[in-house]
């Protein structure tokens, strides 16, 4: 087999990256101490990153930097400074979630290669087109996909010149990545900002099925699925684990390296995965890949399973036997650790020592000799570079180029890559001068040669965007419904009425096409997740109804609307938080407007600059979604007779229950017909403050009148809600009192605290 299969390893710190490199990773992904989705990892300084790049590239290992969080408006200047540094760093790619980053990089930093993060929830062909259009060179496919779905999306990606990457080992989120707000809602730490507190690993009150950890999945391992992934055409096999240590990374990457090499060389697999069980794991499952979503994917313990696996697989029974197994496991771990220490002992990511020697006299060129790495532990780093000015040194007069002036001009070489230890002037005569432009040219020439004969990209000044943010008039109200019984509400208001479409459709069923055709006032509202045939059925709705306008929370449907010339609004689950995200949507896909994320606060909202002829929308009342899953939340809570999830579950099941954590906080588990199992906060989101604070910023305030996520709560009087919300927007202060009385269990904590 000639095709390269990349083994992509996690690097939470420098030691873990060294471990990945010596274990045979083709690439590593790592984060700085800002702007990355693993704040709990140790992460790197920029100086660390430069050292890592130098080390990894010696071993033909690429380095990808995770910038995979949503970016706030006030952070854009800092991000631009970082991008200006990254273009000269030699980084092999950046991993991005925020849609605004695509616009920034494509316009101002085109030499940077962009990879679409798993946080972008990529799971249908329209999304591949979308990401290709905005500049992604590779996409990380959703962990929930099966081999057939991966194969189909990979073929399309390759047709478009896009690579695909699939997680093959490590922790599994039960929620669709990028669509989990549980940590944000419960403790104020957003997963979209790298602060996930892992609510899915929390202990809950014992459920009816006897489980204390009903949301806890086993770890992912596709170790024996390698032939199918290769046959599917996947380009990169990604190991999860940036909060894991070097020992874990070394063991997993080394084990996978041997498996890949064995398969490439012989077409056969190694049968032994025992080393994977010797480091932290929650037991293993490959059920997402195999499309076999059974309750066996869950494990009622989020802690390390390695000791239990060793004991169970040994058949040990007595206390003595069990202790012997534990001792053997400890010994094996120590042996692997010793092997790792021996391999990385002399690997260094320290700055290269640099000495600059200046020489010259009257009527000779100025000569600068740079000695690199003379004190380095790796002789391969050592080199000497000499550059000469084109013009000759002249007598100084009033503008002497003295030692102090030279140090001032060349001290920028004391940077992330070099430790400028010494300036030498032994052969430099006094009272000399050189034209300023000559000195600049000499410095640039030296920078070019020190940068491996690659031109240094000059800093880009990104122009500030206009902050003329005011909407064209008073904000309108819009409502969302999901049931035909709510159609009479349309007669009570002039508000725009959105109709929420399901996440799953019966194949070739025209129910929603007929419904929308018969009720042209309804504006289709497309959900965030549409996989396989459900995406194709959603596209049929667009093609046959040809609505004038839609709202889409799914970038695949958005791309199709763009292709068809249908006006589209970016929904709230696209996690839009900054001006450049709006520009990406507007300039690349002719988007007409966007809901701004409910995770950000007043100050974070007010500074967002809108593009010309672009609407800004904001939801002021809705159930608070915590997570959505392709797995079933009922298997471990109230139980289910079906052994695994099937298409019929999506279309027919409409169960509801609650789970309560050990702090006594309850959450509603809700499954609508045609919907994925979802968990909602007990409180509704109700933000009346924003109407007073930022009414001139938004064109539309939105209220969700569906019953989704209500759990066992009594249904509200929706006609009264419409009346009070409309009165609120007209400036009636008493409407706030009436709404707070009607919606008594509510919060706007996210608006107060922000990201």
C-alpha positions in Angstrom: 0.0 0.0 0.0 1.5 3.3 -1.1 -0.9 5.8 0.5 0.4 7.5 3.6 -1.7 7.1 6.7 -1.0 9.7 9.2 -0.8 8.8 12.9 -1.8 12.0 14.8 -0.8 12.2 18.4 -1.8 14.5 21.3 0.7 16.7 23.0 -0.5 18.4 26.2 3.1 19.4 27.2 6.6 19.2 25.9 7.3 15.8 27.5 4.2 14.3 25.9 5.2 15.7 22.5 8.7 14.2 22.8 7.0 10.9 23.7 4.8 11.1 20.6 7.8 11.8 18.4 9.9 8.9 19.5 6.9 6.6 19.5 6.5 7.2 15.8 3.8 9.8 15.4 3.6 11.4 11.9 2.1 14.5 13.4 1.3 16.0 16.8 -1.4 18.5 17.8 -0.8 20.8 20.8 -2.1 24.0 22.3 -0.7 27.3 23.6 -1.8 28.6 27.0 -4.5 30.6 25.3 -7.1 29.9 22.6 -7.3 26.2 22.8 -10.0 23.6 23.8 -8.0 21.8 26.5 -7.3 24.4 29.2 -6.7 21.6 31.7 -3.7 20.4 29.7 -0.3 21.9 30.7 0.0 23.4 27.2 2.9 25.3 25.8 4.4 28.8 25.7 5.3 30.2 22.3 8.9 29.6 23.0 8.1 26.0 23.8 6.2 25.7 20.5 9.2 26.9 18.5 11.4 24.3 20.2 8.8 21.6 19.6 8.7 22.5 15.9 12.4 22.2 15.5 12.5 18.9 17.3 9.5 17.4 15.6 10.6 18.4 12.1 14.0 16.7 12.7 11.9 13.5 13.0 9.7 14.3 10.0 6.8 14.8 12.3 4.4 17.7 11.6 3.0 20.0 14.3 -0.6 21.3 14.3 -1.6 24.1 16.7 -5.1 24.0 18.3 -6.8 27.3 18.2 -10.1 25.5 18.5 -12.3 27.7 20.6 -14.8 30.5 19.8 -13.1 33.9 19.8 -14.5 37.0 21.5 -14.4 40.4 19.9 -12.0 41.9 22.4 -9.5 39.0 21.8 -9.2 39.6 18.1 -6.1 42.0 18.4 -4.3 39.3 20.5 -5.2 36.6 18.0 -4.0 38.7 15.1 -0.6 39.2 16.9 -0.4 35.5 17.4 -1.2 34.8 13.7 1.6 37.2 12.7 4.0 35.1 14.8 2.7 31.8 13.5 3.2 32.6 9.8 7.0 32.7 10.5 7.1 29.8 12.9 7.0 26.8 10.5 3.8 25.5 12.0 2.2 22.9 9.7 -1.4 23.7 10.4 -3.8 25.3 12.8 -7.0 23.6 14.1 -9.9 26.0 14.2 -13.5 26.0 15.5 -14.4 29.7 15.2 -15.9 30.6 11.8 -14.3 34.1 12.0 -10.8 32.5 12.0 -11.4 31.3 8.5 -12.0 34.8 7.2 -9.0 36.2 9.1 -6.6 33.6 7.9 -7.9 33.4 4.3 -7.6 37.2 3.9 -4.5 38.1 5.9 -2.5 34.9 6.6 -3.0 32.7 3.6 0.2 30.7 4.1 -1.4 29.1 7.2 -3.1 25.7 6.6 -6.5 25.5 8.3 -8.0 22.3 9.8 -11.6 22.2 10.8 -11.9 21.1 14.5 -14.2 18.3 15.7 -16.0 21.2 17.5 -17.5 22.1 14.1 -19.6 18.9 14.3 -18.9 17.8 10.7 -21.2 14.9 9.7 -22.8 15.5 6.3 -21.7 16.2 2.7 -23.0 19.8 2.7 -20.7 20.6 5.6 -17.7 19.4 3.6 -18.6 21.8 0.8 -19.2 24.5 3.4 -15.8 24.0 5.0 -14.0 23.7 1.7 -15.6 27.0 0.6 -14.4 28.9 3.6 -10.8 27.5 3.5 -10.4 24.3 5.4 -7.8 21.9 4.0 -8.8 19.0 6.3 -11.8 18.2 8.4 -12.1 16.2 11.6 -15.2 14.1 11.2 -17.7 13.7 14.0 -16.9 10.8 16.4 -20.5 9.5 16.1 -20.1 8.4 12.5 -19.9 4.9 11.3 -17.5 3.4 8.8 -19.9 3.7 5.9 -20.7 7.4 6.6 -16.9 8.1 7.0 -16.2 6.4 3.7 -18.8 8.5 1.9 -17.7 11.8 3.3 -14.0 11.0 2.7 -14.7 10.3 -0.9 -16.4 13.6 -1.3 -13.6 15.4 0.6 -11.0 13.9 -1.6 -12.9 15.0 -4.7 -12.7 18.6 -3.3 -9.0 18.3 -2.3 -9.8 18.1 1.4 -8.3 15.6 3.8 -10.2 13.7 6.5 -9.2 12.9 10.0 -10.9 10.5 12.4 -10.5 9.9 16.2 -9.4 6.3 16.7 -8.4 6.1 20.3 -9.2 7.8 23.6 -12.1 9.4 25.5 -15.5 9.7 24.0 -17.9 12.5 24.6 -21.5 11.3 24.8 -22.6 14.7 23.2 -22.0 15.9 19.7 -18.8 18.0 20.0 -19.5 21.7 19.6 -23.1 21.1 20.6 -22.5 20.5 24.4 -23.4 23.3 26.7 -23.7 21.3 30.0 -20.5 22.6 31.5 -21.3 26.2 30.5 -24.8 26.0 31.9 -24.1 24.1 35.1 -20.8 25.7 36.3 -20.1 28.5 33.8 -17.1 26.8 32.1 -17.9 26.5 28.4 -16.7 23.6 26.3 -16.6 26.0 23.4 -13.8 27.8 25.3 -11.8 24.7 26.4 -13.1 24.6 29.9 -15.3 21.6 29.9 -15.9 20.3 33.4 -17.0 16.9 32.1 -20.5 16.8 33.4 -21.0 13.5 31.5 -18.5 11.9 33.9 -20.4 13.2 37.0 -22.1 11.0 39.6 -25.9 11.1 39.6 -28.5 9.7 42.0 -28.9 6.1 41.2 -31.2 5.7 38.3 -34.0 3.1 37.8 -31.5 0.9 36.0 -29.1 1.0 38.9 -26.5 3.4 37.4 -24.7 6.1 39.1 -22.9 7.4 36.0 -25.6 7.1 33.4 -23.8 9.4 30.8 -20.4 7.9 31.0 -19.1 6.2 27.9 -16.3 3.7 27.5 -13.2 5.0 25.7 -12.9 4.7 21.9 -10.6 2.2 20.3 -10.5 1.4 16.6 -7.4 -0.7 17.0 -8.9 -3.7 15.1 -10.9 -1.5 12.7 -7.8 -0.3 10.9 -8.4 -2.2 7.7 -11.9 -0.6 7.3 -10.6 2.9 8.0 -7.9 2.4 5.4 -10.4 1.1 2.9 -12.6 4.1 3.7 -9.7 6.3 2.6 -9.2 8.2 5.9 -6.0 10.3 5.8 -5.3 10.8 9.5 -5.9 8.6 12.5 -6.1 10.8 15.6 -5.4 9.8 19.2 -7.3 11.8 21.9 -5.5 12.7 25.1 -4.0 16.2 25.5 -4.6 16.0 29.3 -2.8 12.7 29.5 0.9 12.4 30.4 3.9 11.4 28.4 3.7 7.7 29.5 0.2 7.4 28.2 1.0 9.1 24.9 4.1 7.0 24.3 2.3 3.7 25.1 -0.7 4.4 22.9 1.2 5.9 20.0 3.8 3.2 20.0 1.1 0.5 20.0 -0.7 2.1 17.1 2.5 2.7 15.2 3.3 -1.0 15.3 -0.3 -1.9 14.2 -0.2 0.5 11.3 3.3 -0.6 10.1 2.2 -4.3 10.4 -0.9 -3.7 8.3 1.0 -1.7 5.7 3.7 -4.2 5.4 1.7 -7.5 5.6 -2.0 -6.7 5.2 -2.5 -8.4 8.6 -3.2 -7.0 12.0 -1.4 -7.6 15.3 -3.8 -9.5 17.5 -2.5 -8.1 20.8 -3.8 -4.8 22.2 -2.7 -5.5 25.8 -0.5 -2.4 26.1 -3.5 -0.2 25.4 -5.1 -1.7 28.6 -2.0 -0.9 30.7 -2.5 2.8 30.7 -5.6 4.9 31.7 -8.7 3.7 30.0 -12.4 3.3 30.8 -12.5 0.0 28.9 -13.0 0.2 25.1 -15.7 0.4 22.5 -15.8 0.8 18.8 -19.6 0.9 18.6 -19.9 4.3 16.9 -17.6 3.1 14.1 -19.6 -0.1 13.7 -22.9 1.7 14.0 -23.9 -0.6 16.8 -25.2 1.7 19.5 -25.9 -0.7 22.4 -25.9 -0.1 26.1 -22.5 -1.9 26.1 -21.0 1.4 25.2 -21.6 2.7 28.7 -19.5 1.9 31.8 -20.7 2.8 35.3 -17.3 4.1 36.4 -15.4 7.0 34.9 -12.1 6.1 36.5 -9.2 4.0 35.3 -10.2 0.5 34.2 -6.6 -0.8 33.7 -6.3 -2.7 37.0 -9.7 -4.3 36.7 -9.0 -5.4 33.1 -5.7 -7.0 34.2 -7.4 -8.8 37.1 -10.4 -10.0 35.0 -8.3 -11.1 32.0 -5.9 -13.1 34.3 -8.7 -15.1 36.0 -7.1 -14.2 39.4 -9.4 -15.0 42.3 -7.5 -15.0 45.6 -6.1 -11.9 47.2 -2.6 -13.2 46.6 -3.3 -13.8 42.9 -4.9 -10.4 42.5 -1.9 -8.7 44.1 0.5 -10.6 41.8 -1.5 -9.3 38.8 -1.3 -5.7 40.1 2.4 -6.1 40.7 2.9 -7.3 37.2 0.9 -4.4 35.8 3.0 -2.0 37.8 6.2 -3.6 36.6 5.1 -3.5 32.9 4.2 0.2 33.3 7.6 0.9 34.9 9.3 -0.9 32.0 7.4 1.2 29.4 8.3 4.3 31.4 11.9 3.4 31.5 11.9 2.8 27.8 10.4 6.2 27.3 12.9 8.0 29.5 15.8 6.4 27.8 14.5 7.5 24.3 13.8 11.1 25.2 16.7 11.8 27.6 18.8 13.8 25.2 16.0 15.4 23.2 15.9 19.1 23.7 13.5 21.9 22.8 15.6 24.6 24.4 16.3 27.8 22.4 19.4 27.6 20.2 22.3 29.6 21.5 23.3 32.4 19.1 26.3 34.6 18.9 26.6 37.6 16.6 30.0 38.8 15.6 30.4 42.2 13.9 33.5 43.1 11.9 34.5 45.9 9.6 36.7 48.9 9.0 36.8 52.0 6.9 36.0 51.2 3.2 35.2 47.5 3.8 31.7 45.9 4.0 30.1 45.4 7.4 30.2 41.7 8.1 27.9 39.9 10.5 28.7 36.3 11.5 26.0 34.3 13.3 27.1 31.2 15.1 24.1 29.0 16.0 24.0 26.1 18.4 27.6 26.0 19.4 26.6 25.0 22.9 23.7 22.8 21.8 23.5 19.1 22.9 22.6 18.3 19.3 25.4 19.0 16.8 22.9 18.9 14.0 21.7 22.3 15.2 25.2 23.9 14.8 25.8 26.3 11.9 27.7 29.4 11.0 26.1 32.1 8.7 28.0 35.1 7.4 26.5 38.1 5.6 28.1 41.3 4.2 26.7 44.7 3.4 26.7 45.7 -0.3 27.9 49.2 0.5 31.2 49.9 2.2 31.5 51.4 5.7 32.3 55.1 5.6 33.5 57.6 8.2 30.8 58.3 10.6 30.6 62.0 11.0 27.5 62.8 13.1 25.8 59.4 12.6 28.2 56.8 14.0 27.1 53.1 13.8 28.5 52.2 17.1 28.2 49.0 19.2 25.2 50.2 21.0 23.4 51.0 17.8 24.2 47.6 16.3 22.9 45.8 19.5 19.7 47.8 19.3 19.2 46.9 15.6 19.9 43.2 16.0 18.5 42.4 19.4 15.3 41.1 17.9 17.2 37.9 17.1 16.9 37.2 20.8 13.5 35.6 20.3 11.5 32.4 20.6 14.0 30.4 18.6 17.3 31.9 19.6 18.9 32.8 22.9 21.2 35.6 21.8 24.0 35.1 24.3 26.8 37.3 23.0 27.7 40.2 20.8 31.4 40.2 19.6 33.0 43.4 18.3 36.7 42.5 18.4 37.3 43.3 14.8 34.9 46.2 14.5 36.6 49.6 14.1 35.2 52.8 15.7 33.7 55.9 14.0 32.0 54.1 11.1 28.7 54.6 9.3 26.4 52.7 6.9 23.1 53.9 5.3 20.0 52.8 7.3 18.5 50.9 4.4 21.7 49.0 3.9 21.6 47.9 7.6 18.0 46.9 7.2 18.8 44.8 4.1 21.7 43.1 6.0 19.4 42.3 8.9 16.7 40.9 6.6 19.2 38.8 4.8 20.5 37.3 8.0 16.9 36.7 9.1 16.2 34.9 5.8 19.2 32.6 6.2 18.5 31.9 9.9 14.9 31.0 8.8 16.2 28.2 6.6 16.3 30.4 3.6 12.6 31.2 3.8 11.4 34.7 3.5 10.2 36.2 6.7 6.6 37.3 6.3 6.2 40.9 7.5 3.6 41.7 10.1 0.1 42.3 8.7 -1.9 45.2 10.1 -5.5 44.0 10.0 -7.8 47.0 9.7 -10.4 47.6 12.4 -13.9 46.9 11.4 -16.6 49.6 11.6 -18.5 49.5 14.9 -21.6 51.3 13.5 -23.7 48.6 14.9 -27.2 50.0 15.2 -30.1 48.1 13.7 -32.1 49.9 11.1 -35.2 50.2 13.3 -36.9 48.8 16.4 -36.3 45.1 16.9 -39.0 42.8 15.7 -40.1 39.6 17.5 -40.0 36.1 16.0 -41.3 32.9 17.4 -40.5 29.2 17.0 -43.1 26.4 16.9 -42.8 22.7 16.2 -46.4 21.4 16.2 -49.4 21.9 13.9 -51.6 22.5 16.9 -49.7 25.8 17.4 -50.6 27.1 13.9 -53.4 29.3 15.4 -50.7 31.3 17.2 -49.8 32.7 13.8 -53.1 34.6 13.8 -52.2 36.4 17.0 -49.0 38.1 15.9 -47.2 39.8 13.0 -44.0 38.2 14.1 -41.9 36.0 11.9 -42.9 32.4 12.6 -40.2 29.7 12.3 -41.1 26.0 12.1 -38.7 23.6 13.7 -37.9 20.6 11.5 -36.9 17.3 13.1 -33.4 15.8 13.0 -34.7 12.6 11.4 -37.1 12.0 8.5 -38.9 9.0 7.1 -37.3 8.4 3.7 -39.3 9.9 0.8 -42.0 11.1 3.2 -43.5 14.4 2.0 -45.1 15.4 5.3 -43.0 18.5 5.9 -42.9 19.4 2.2 -46.7 19.4 2.2 -46.9 21.3 5.5 -44.6 24.1 4.5 -46.1 24.4 1.0 -49.6 24.7 2.5 -48.4 27.3 5.1 -46.0 29.6 3.2 -45.8 32.0 6.2 -43.8 29.4 8.1 -40.0 29.8 7.9 -38.2 26.5 8.0 -35.8 26.1 11.0 -33.2 23.4 10.4 -31.5 21.6 13.3 -27.8 21.3 14.0 -27.3 17.6 13.3 -28.5 16.0 10.1 -26.6 12.7 9.3 -26.8 10.6 6.1 -30.3 10.2 4.7 -31.7 12.8 7.1 -29.5 15.4 5.5 -30.6 14.3 2.0 -34.3 14.5 3.1 -33.7 18.0 4.5 -32.2 19.0 1.1 -35.3 17.7 -0.6 -37.4 20.1 1.5 -35.3 23.0 0.2 -35.5 21.8 -3.4 -39.2 21.2 -3.4 -40.5 23.9 -1.1 -38.1 26.6 -2.3 -38.7 28.8 0.7 -37.9 32.5 0.5 -36.0 32.3 3.8 -34.7 29.7 6.2 -32.8 29.5 9.5 -30.2 26.8 9.6 -28.2 25.5 12.6 -26.5 23.1 10.2 -23.8 24.4 7.9 -24.5 21.7 5.3 -28.1 22.9 4.8 -26.7 26.5 4.9 -24.4 25.6 2.0 -27.2 24.1 0.0 -29.3 27.3 0.6 -26.4 29.4 -0.6 -26.1 27.3 -3.8 -29.8 27.6 -4.4 -29.9 31.4 -3.8 -32.2 31.0 -0.8 -31.9 33.6 1.9 -30.6 32.0 5.1 -30.0 33.0 8.7 -27.3 31.3 10.8 -29.0 29.7 13.8 -27.9 30.0 17.5 -26.1 26.6 17.5 -23.5 27.9 15.1 -21.9 29.5 18.1 -21.3 32.9 16.6 -19.4 35.3 18.9 -17.4 37.9 16.8 -17.5 40.2 13.8 -15.2 38.0 11.6 -17.5 35.1 12.0 -20.3 37.3 10.6 -18.0 38.3 7.7 -17.2 34.6 6.9 -20.9 33.9 6.7 -21.7 37.0 4.7 -18.8 37.1 2.3 -18.3 33.4 1.6 -21.9 32.1 1.8 -24.1 35.2 1.2 -25.7 34.8 4.7 -28.4 37.4 5.5 -28.0 37.4 9.2 -27.1 35.4 12.3 -28.2 34.6 15.8 -25.5 35.7 18.2 -24.4 33.1 20.8 -26.4 33.1 24.1 -23.1 32.2 25.9 -21.7 35.7 25.7 -22.4 38.7 28.0 -23.5 42.3 27.4 -20.0 43.7 26.9 -19.0 40.8 24.7 -22.1 41.4 22.6 -22.0 45.1 22.2 -18.7 45.3 20.5 -19.5 43.0 17.6 -19.5 44.8 14.3 -22.2 43.8 11.8 -21.4 43.6 8.0 -23.4 45.8 5.7 -27.0 44.6 5.0 -26.7 41.9 7.7 -29.2 41.2 10.4 -28.3 40.3 14.0 -30.7 38.2 16.0 -30.8 37.1 19.6 -32.9 34.5 21.5 -34.4 36.0 24.7 -36.5 32.9 25.7 -35.8 29.3 25.1 -35.2 25.9 26.8 -31.5 25.6 27.6 -30.0 22.7 25.7 -27.2 21.0 27.6 -26.3 18.3 25.2 -27.5 16.2 22.3 -26.4 12.6 21.6 -26.5 9.9 19.0 -26.6 7.5 21.9 -29.6 6.8 24.0 -29.9 8.5 27.4 -32.7 6.1 28.4 -30.7 2.9 28.4 -28.9 3.9 31.6 -31.7 5.8 33.2 -35.3 4.4 32.9 -34.2 1.5 30.7 -35.2 0.4 27.2 -36.2 -3.0 25.9 -34.4 -2.4 22.6 -30.9 -3.7 22.6 -29.6 -1.0 20.4 -30.7 2.3 18.7 -32.2 2.0 15.3 -33.9 4.3 12.8 -37.2 3.5 14.3 -36.0 5.0 17.7 -35.4 8.3 16.1 -38.7 8.5 14.3 -41.0 7.1 17.0 -39.5 7.4 20.5 -40.8 10.3 22.6 -39.7 9.4 26.1 -38.9 11.9 28.8 -37.4 11.5 32.3 -35.0 13.4 34.6 -31.7 12.8 36.1 -30.5 14.4 39.4 -26.8 14.9 40.2 -25.4 14.4 43.7 -25.8 18.1 44.4 -29.5 17.7 44.0 -29.8 19.5 40.6 -32.2 17.9 38.2 -32.1 17.9 34.4 -34.8 17.0 31.9 -34.0 14.2 29.4 -36.2 14.8 26.4 -36.7 12.7 23.2 -39.1 14.1 20.6 -40.3 12.1 17.6 -37.8 12.6 14.9 -35.2 14.0 17.3 -32.0 13.0 19.0 -32.0 12.3 22.8 -31.2 15.6 24.5 -30.7 16.9 28.0 -32.0 20.3 29.1 -31.5 22.5 32.1 -34.3 22.7 34.6 -34.4 26.5 34.2 -35.5 28.2 31.0 -33.4 30.9 29.5 -35.2 34.2 30.0 -33.2 37.4 29.2 -35.3 40.5 29.5 -32.2 42.6 30.4 -30.9 42.5 26.9 -34.0 44.2 25.6 -33.2 47.2 27.8 -29.4 47.0 27.3 -29.0 46.4 23.6 -32.3 46.9 21.8 -30.5 49.1 19.2 -28.0 46.3 18.4 -30.5 43.6 17.3 -33.0 43.4 14.4 -34.9 40.6 16.0 -35.6 39.1 19.4 -36.6 35.5 19.3 -38.8 33.3 21.6 -39.1 29.6 21.5 -42.6 28.4 22.0 -42.0 24.7 21.4 -42.6 22.2 24.2 -39.2 20.6 23.6 -37.2 20.3 26.8 -40.1 21.0 29.0 -40.0 17.6 30.7 -42.9 17.3 33.1 -43.5 21.0 33.3 -47.0 22.3 32.6 -47.4 23.9 29.2 -47.4 27.7 29.2 -50.2 29.8 27.8 -48.5 30.6 24.6 -51.0 33.3 23.5 -50.3 35.2 26.7 -46.5 34.8 26.2 -46.7 36.3 22.8 -48.8 39.2 24.1 -46.4 40.0 27.0 -43.3 39.7 24.8 -44.7 42.0 22.2 -45.7 44.4 24.9 -42.1 44.2 26.3 -40.7 45.2 22.9 -43.0 48.1 22.8 -41.5 49.4 26.0 -44.2 48.3 28.5 -42.3 47.9 31.8 -45.1 45.9 33.4 -44.6 43.2 30.8 -41.4 42.2 32.5 -43.2 41.6 35.8 -45.8 39.5 34.0 -43.2 37.4 32.1 -41.2 36.7 35.3 -44.3 35.6 37.0 -45.3 33.2 34.2 -41.7 31.9 33.7 -40.8 31.5 37.3 -38.0 28.9 36.9 -35.6 30.8 34.6 -32.1 32.2 34.4 -29.9 34.5 32.3 -26.7 33.6 34.1 -24.9 33.1 30.8 -25.7 36.7 29.8 -24.4 38.0 33.1 -21.2 35.9 33.2 -20.3 35.5 29.5 -17.3 33.5 28.2 
